[in-house]
């Protein structure tokens, strides 16, 4: 599974992370000074202490971009992933899991250095997730890990904004973007979260305005990138470019901008919101599956909503049913 011969729909670059989920109350989160609903980078000692305090956990492979690639494969699309793990137990778990869902993954494991990354995810009663991430081996992703032929064969190279935190990964991504555009391919970027946008504001603005063909953001992230009261005003400066901007708005669905056009697409109904972890990742997967299969933008957004609704209906950020069965 996950064969990468011939043309691919999407190649993703991201942090290869194993997620540990536990359900915790707001007091547990706030008493530790954690920003509810955000992502905090932690060191090995902080990771060990928080893990010891957490309740019973569910362990599964994750990482924002890897989740998106898994969902694309679930739709029936062809996806590949580049991310760094260590040659340890969690690295083997990640490698097995992503290949098992049909994603091409051949990044060599690191044999020295930090352990495979993990994210300790605290899920509150309202379905919000507070992520505490030890990046570990992820920071060793470098230019040498960029498979140029894979980039050139992929219709879209998709990048998670979190990769702007490790310097070596940033250099690798800049190289991948150049290879993709030289091959006449498209580049997509997810802003990841508001704190990530704040950390890399000027660099993200340059990327979005000059090198990104498809941008994914939620309404808070886009308003952090370009401060404004309304989404329309936040994206106003991008409207003249030949790019696509997809902005998710939780229960209100999404709004897609391209040139002078604006498409508003409702969210798909869900009986109960259990865990919002990975909702944006799943939305990006449905949208990218649509883009790479020639669908119109409103249908791409609908497919994104279909995937997101499945993900938020259960614990965990990978689909529990084949998304191809839900396409409609």
C-alpha positions in Angstrom: 0.0 0.0 0.0 1.1 3.6 -0.4 3.0 3.0 -3.7 4.4 6.3 -5.1 5.2 5.3 -8.7 3.7 7.6 -11.3 1.8 10.8 -10.5 0.6 11.4 -6.9 -2.3 13.6 -5.7 -0.7 15.1 -2.6 2.7 14.9 -0.9 2.7 16.2 2.7 5.6 17.5 4.7 5.0 17.5 8.5 5.9 16.5 12.0 5.7 12.8 12.5 4.1 12.5 15.9 2.4 9.8 18.0 -0.6 11.3 19.8 -1.7 10.4 23.4 -5.3 11.5 24.1 -6.9 11.8 27.6 -10.1 13.5 28.7 -9.5 16.2 31.2 -11.5 19.0 32.8 -10.8 22.7 32.3 -9.3 23.0 35.8 -6.7 20.4 34.9 -5.7 22.5 31.8 -5.9 26.0 33.3 -4.1 25.1 36.6 -1.0 24.1 34.5 -1.0 27.4 32.6 -1.8 25.7 29.3 -3.7 27.7 26.6 -6.9 25.9 26.1 -7.4 24.9 22.4 -3.8 25.8 21.5 -0.5 23.9 20.9 2.4 24.4 23.3 5.9 23.1 22.6 7.3 21.2 25.6 10.7 19.7 26.5 11.3 16.0 27.5 11.0 16.8 31.2 7.7 18.7 30.8 6.4 15.8 28.6 7.3 13.3 31.3 5.6 15.3 34.1 2.4 16.0 32.2 2.1 12.4 31.0 2.4 11.3 34.7 -0.5 13.6 35.7 -2.8 12.7 32.8 -5.6 10.2 33.2 -5.9 7.0 31.1 -4.8 7.7 27.5 -5.4 6.4 24.0 -2.3 6.2 21.9 -2.3 6.5 18.1 -0.2 7.9 15.3 -0.9 11.5 14.4 0.6 14.8 13.5 -1.3 17.4 11.6 -0.1 16.8 8.0 0.1 13.0 8.5 -3.6 13.1 9.5 -4.4 14.9 6.3 -2.5 12.4 4.2 -4.3 9.5 6.0 -7.7 11.1 5.2 -6.8 11.6 1.6 -5.9 7.9 1.3 -9.3 7.2 3.0 -11.0 9.1 0.3 -9.3 6.9 -2.3 -6.6 9.5 -3.3 -2.9 8.8 -3.6 -0.8 10.4 -0.8 2.8 10.4 0.4 4.3 11.8 3.6 7.8 13.1 4.5 8.5 13.4 8.2 11.2 12.3 10.7 11.0 9.6 13.4 13.7 7.9 15.5 14.5 4.1 15.3 12.6 3.5 18.5 9.2 1.9 19.5 7.1 5.0 18.8 8.9 5.5 15.5 8.1 1.9 14.4 4.5 2.5 15.5 4.2 5.7 13.4 5.8 4.1 10.4 3.5 1.0 10.5 0.3 3.0 11.1 0.8 5.5 8.2 1.7 2.8 5.8 -1.2 0.6 6.9 -3.7 3.3 5.8 -2.2 3.5 2.4 0.2 6.4 2.6 3.6 6.2 0.9 6.3 6.8 3.7 10.0 6.1 3.2 11.8 8.8 5.2 14.8 7.1 6.8 14.6 6.8 10.6 17.1 8.7 12.6 19.6 6.4 14.4 20.9 9.0 16.9 19.5 12.0 18.7 16.1 12.7 20.2 13.3 10.2 20.4 10.2 10.1 18.2 7.9 13.0 18.8 4.7 12.8 20.8 1.8 15.1 21.5 -0.1 14.9 24.8 -3.6 16.0 23.9 -6.0 17.0 26.6 -9.6 16.7 25.4 -12.2 18.8 27.4 -15.9 18.2 27.7 -16.7 20.6 24.9 -14.5 18.7 22.5 -11.7 21.2 22.4 -8.2 19.8 22.4 -5.2 21.3 24.1 -2.0 20.0 22.6 1.4 19.7 24.3 4.0 18.6 21.9 7.5 17.3 22.3 9.0 17.6 18.8 11.9 15.2 19.4 13.2 13.7 16.2 11.0 16.0 14.1 13.6 18.8 14.4 16.1 16.7 12.5 14.0 16.8 9.3 16.4 18.3 6.8 17.0 19.2 3.2 18.5 15.7 2.7 15.1 14.2 3.4 13.4 16.0 0.5 12.7 13.4 -2.2 12.8 15.8 -5.2 11.4 13.2 -7.6 8.4 12.7 -5.3 7.8 16.4 -5.1 7.9 16.7 -8.9 5.4 13.8 -9.3 2.9 15.3 -6.8 0.1 17.5 -8.0 0.2 19.4 -4.7 2.9 19.7 -2.1 1.1 20.3 1.3 3.0 21.9 4.2 1.9 22.2 7.8 2.8 25.6 9.4 4.3 23.9 12.5 7.4 23.0 10.4 8.4 26.6 10.6 9.5 26.0 14.2 12.6 23.7 13.6 15.2 25.7 11.5 16.4 22.6 9.5 12.8 21.7 8.6 12.2 25.3 7.4 15.2 25.1 5.1 13.9 21.7 3.7 10.5 23.2 3.1 11.9 26.2 1.2 13.7 23.7 -1.0 10.6 21.6 -1.6 8.6 24.6 -2.6 11.2 25.6 -5.2 11.2 22.0 -6.6 7.4 21.9 -6.7 7.1 25.2 -8.6 10.0 24.4 -11.0 8.0 21.2 -11.9 4.8 23.3 -12.5 3.1 21.9 -9.4 1.0 23.6 -6.7 1.9 24.3 -3.1 -0.6 24.3 -0.2 0.0 25.6 3.3 -1.9 25.2 6.6 -1.4 27.9 9.1 -1.7 25.3 11.9 -2.7 27.5 14.8 -2.8 31.2 16.0 0.3 30.8 18.2 2.2 29.4 15.2 1.1 32.4 13.1 2.2 34.8 15.8 5.7 33.1 16.0 6.3 33.4 12.3 4.0 36.3 11.2 6.2 38.1 8.6 7.5 34.8 7.1 4.0 33.4 6.8 2.8 36.6 5.1 5.6 36.4 2.6 4.8 32.7 1.9 1.1 33.3 1.5 1.6 36.3 -0.8 4.3 34.9 -3.0 4.6 31.1 -2.9 1.4 29.5 -1.7 -1.3 28.5 -4.2 -3.8 27.0 -1.7 -4.1 28.3 1.9 -5.9 26.7 4.7 -6.8 28.6 7.9 -9.5 28.9 10.5 -11.1 32.3 11.1 -8.8 33.0 14.1 -5.7 32.1 12.2 -6.5 34.2 9.2 -7.4 37.2 11.4 -4.1 36.8 13.2 -2.2 36.7 9.9 -4.1 39.8 8.7 -5.8 41.6 11.6 -9.4 42.4 10.8 -12.9 42.0 12.2 -14.2 40.2 9.2 -12.8 37.3 7.2 -13.4 39.2 4.0 -11.3 42.0 5.1 -8.5 39.7 6.3 -8.2 38.1 2.9 -8.7 41.3 0.9 -5.1 41.7 0.0 -5.0 38.2 -1.4 -8.0 38.5 -3.6 -6.1 39.6 -6.7 -3.8 36.6 -6.7 -4.5 33.3 -8.6 -4.7 31.5 -5.3 -7.4 29.7 -3.2 -8.0 30.5 0.4 -10.2 28.2 2.4 -11.3 29.4 5.8 -13.0 27.1 8.3 -15.5 28.4 10.8 -16.3 25.3 13.0 -20.1 24.8 13.1 -20.6 27.6 10.6 -18.9 25.7 7.8 -16.3 27.3 5.6 -15.7 30.2 3.2 -13.6 29.8 0.1 -12.1 32.7 -1.8 -10.5 32.6 -5.3 -9.9 35.7 -7.3 -13.2 37.7 -7.0 -15.3 34.7 -6.2 -16.6 33.7 -2.7 -18.2 30.4 -1.8 -19.9 29.8 1.5 -20.4 26.1 2.3 -22.2 24.8 5.4 -20.8 22.3 7.9 -22.1 18.7 7.6 -24.4 17.7 10.5 -22.9 15.6 13.3 -24.9 14.0 16.2 -22.3 14.8 18.9 -19.0 16.7 18.9 -16.7 14.3 20.8 -13.2 15.6 20.0 -12.2 18.4 17.6 -8.6 17.1 17.2 -7.8 16.8 13.5 -10.9 18.5 12.2 -8.9 21.1 10.2 -6.6 18.4 9.0 -9.5 16.3 7.7 -11.1 19.4 6.1 -7.8 20.0 4.2 -7.8 16.4 3.1 -11.3 16.5 1.6 -10.5 19.8 -0.1 -7.3 18.6 -1.6 -8.9 15.4 -2.7 -11.4 17.5 -4.6 -8.9 19.9 -6.1 -6.7 17.0 -7.4 -9.7 15.3 -8.9 -11.0 18.3 -10.8 -14.0 19.2 -8.6 -15.3 22.8 -8.4 -14.4 24.7 -5.2 -17.8 24.4 -3.4 -17.7 20.6 -3.8 -14.1 20.6 -2.5 -15.3 22.5 0.5 -18.2 20.1 1.0 -15.9 17.1 0.9 -13.8 18.9 3.5 -16.8 19.3 5.7 -17.7 15.6 5.2 -14.3 14.5 6.5 -14.3 17.0 9.4 -17.7 15.8 10.6 -16.5 12.2 10.7 -13.4 13.1 12.6 -15.1 15.2 15.3 -17.6 12.4 16.0 -15.1 10.3 17.9 -11.8 10.4 19.9 -8.8 10.5 17.6 -7.8 12.3 14.4 -7.9 9.5 11.9 -11.2 8.3 10.3 -12.9 5.3 11.7 -14.8 4.6 8.4 -13.6 4.9 4.8 -14.3 8.5 3.8 -14.8 7.3 0.2 -18.1 5.8 1.5 -19.3 9.2 2.8 -18.5 11.2 -0.4 -22.1 11.2 -1.6 
